[in-house]
């Protein structure tokens, strides 16, 4: 029996909160383990090891961003089919998405692997720190297809509406890393190389748990026909390529911040590395929220429930405001404790405390940007999300960070990174609400018009068009 589309009825606020809460638990688990990675390495008492983890984290952020972009495409096209009542087609679209994700991530790993040393040194790493970073990445980088498949499966579980099992996917990987890290780092005496090995093994956990939930529980993977496989690539890339470009913008901006901070030495980079682990732990709910609203919007759009799009976004923005202000207060109060927990001192400690007390509040605007981008991607405007995210990561990062660094040093660079988010977050939110109003003004019987995301459907589907019908 076909499962009904979960998000086309009931309270949109409840859907937003449940999806965001479960998603944030899973994400925070992974990021918390990543922070534990840095904590374990810091116990070895070598500053260059912590700096190497910081540089490696920036590169891993790039690969994870590509995976997230592809999972957005899988979620968008599958959730629309579910909302339209085309369960059989949704199963084939889900499987086709996993196939394409695997191929793209494998190509990305093969192309980038020979240039790891050049990329590490471009970010400012030198000497022993650069060598350790490259060795870490040489172990982790070949597992790119694994993280791509795992993230896509988690996204597809959210598309079905199973927030709990989507959470289990990332929790499993986090638990595996938490168990394996101390074994490989300390028990086997492998240090930073042990951390890399445990990272790779944990990515297999993503796939095992994701496959069980997606195929064994929901029967949401069906071998796609050649027709579906061929017709899916266009819509998949229409959303996926801009989504990848959108996701890559953030690590590009972070890479610039890393380069600027690297000019102040390994102590400053170590502080930035701690902040890089603290951000997703503290604001994982905001990252999760962007993944939460996508399936809700997609199902309602596919079901032609345009009236529910605005309430979904309004409720998402309310959650962002309440959560960010609460987290800012907690970080500001615990700033000294957090710095002491990671054992940083000098300039590294100054950066961590400054972030907690002042910069963290600017994630209110980053959150607005994240959620607006999710709406753009799922409502047929992925190019707009690309423009806003690249605007934030270039015009909203480079001049602000450069001026801050020039006049106030590493702390100024960090402050500039926060200030640059304000304009782009507000502008993206306004643009998003205007687009939703335009969509909501359509008759409820009028199907979506964006040709780039139409998929040749079964007869009498809301996705049918003279251009895309089979």
Residue, then its C-alpha position, 0 to 999 in steps of 0.5 A: x500500500x502506498x504511503x500518503x504524503x506526510x507534509x501536505x496536512x497538519x501543522x506546518x510549525x509542527x512539521x518544521x520543528x520535528x524535522x529540524x529537531x531530529x535533523x539537528x540531533x543527527x548533524x550535531x552528533x557528527x559535528x560533535x564527534x568532529x569536535x571530539x576529534x580535535x579534542x583528542x588530537x589536542x591531548x597529544x600536545x602538538x600545536x601543528x596537529x591541531x592546525x592540521x586538523x583545522x586545514x583538513x576540516x576546511x577541505x572536508x567541508x568542500x567535499x561535504x558541501x558537494x554531497x549536501x548539494x547533491x542530496x538537495x537535488x535528490x530530495x527536491x525531485x523525489x519529494x515533489x513526486x511523493x507530494x504528487x502521489x506518484x510513489x512508484x516514480x518517486x522510488x525510481x527517482x530516489x534510486x537514480x539520484x543515488x546512482x548519479x551521486x555515486x558517479x559524481x563523487x567518485x569523479x570528484x575524488x579522482x580529479x582532486x586527489x593528485x592536487x591535495x598537496x597544492x590545495x593544502x599549501x594554497x590555504x597557508x599550511x607549511x612544513x610539518x603542518x602541511x605534511x600532516x594535513x596532506x597525509x590525513x586527506x590522502x586517507x579520507x579523500x577516497x571515501x568521498x562517494x561514501x559520504x555522498x551516498x550517505x547524505x543522499x540517503x538521509x535526504x531521501x528519508x527526509x523526503x519521505x517524511x521519516x525524520x527519525x530514521x534520517x537522524x539515525x543515519x548521521x547518529x550511526x556515523x557519529x557513534x562509530x567515530x566516537x568509539x573508533x577515534x580513541x581506539x585508533x588515535x591512542x589505543x593503536x598509537x596512530x595519532x592524526x592518521x588514526x583519526x582519518x581511518x576512523x572517519x572513513x570507517x564511520x562513513x560506511x555506517x551512514x550507508x548501512x543505516x540509510x539503506x536499511x531505512x530507505x529500502x527495507x522500511x520504506x521500499x523507496x529504492x527501485x531499479x530505475x528504467x532506462x527512460x527514468x534514468x535518462x529523464x532524471x539527469x536533467x532535473x537532477x542536475x538542474x537543481x544539483x549543480x546550482x545547489x553544489x555551487x551554492x554549498x561550495x560558496x560557504x567553504x570558499x568563504x571559509x577558506x579565505x578566512x583561513x588564509x587570512x587567519x593563517x598569516x597570524x600563525x598556527x595559534x590563530x589557526x588553532x583558534x579558528x579550528x576550534x571555532x570551525x568545530x563549535x559552529x556546527x555544534x552550536x548552530x547545527x539546528x540552523x543547518x538542519x532547518x535548511x534540510x527540514x523545510x525542503x521536503x515540506x515545501x517540495x511535497x506541498x508544491x507537488x501536491x499544489x498546496x501553495x497556501x502552505x508554503x508561506x506558513x512553512x517559511x514564516x514558522x522557519x524564520x520564527x524558529x531561527x530567531x528564537x534559537x539563535x538568540x538563545x544559543x548566543x546567550x549560552x555561548x556568551x556566558x560559557x565563552x571562557x569555559x569553552x576556550x578552556x575545554x579545548x585547551x587553547x591559550x594566547x591568540x587562539x583563546x582570544x578568537x574563541x572567546x570573541x566568537x562566542x561573545x559577539x560573532x555568534x549572534x550573526x548566525x541569525x542572518x546566516x540562518x535566514x540565508x540557509x532557509x531561504x536557499x532551501x526554498x529557492x532550491x525546492x521551488x524551482x529557483x536554484x540559481x537565486x540560491x547560488x547568487x545569494x550564497x556566493x554573494x555572501x561568501x565573496x562580497x560578504x566575506x572578503x572585503x569585511x575580513x580584509x578590512x577587519x584583519x588590516x585594522x584589528x588583526x585576527x580578531x578583526x578578520x573574525x568580526x568581519x566574517x560575522x558582519x558580512x552575513x547581515x545584508x545577504x541574510x535579510x535580502x535572501x529572506x525578503x526575496x524568498x517571501x516575495x517568490x512564495x507570494x507569487x507562487x501562492x497567487x496561482x490557482x490551486x489547480x495550476x501545476x508548477x511551471x519551472x521546466x528545468x525540474x519537470x520529470x516525465x511522469x505517469x499520465x494525469x500527474x501535476x508534473x505533466x507538460x507538453x515538453x516533458x510528458x512520455 
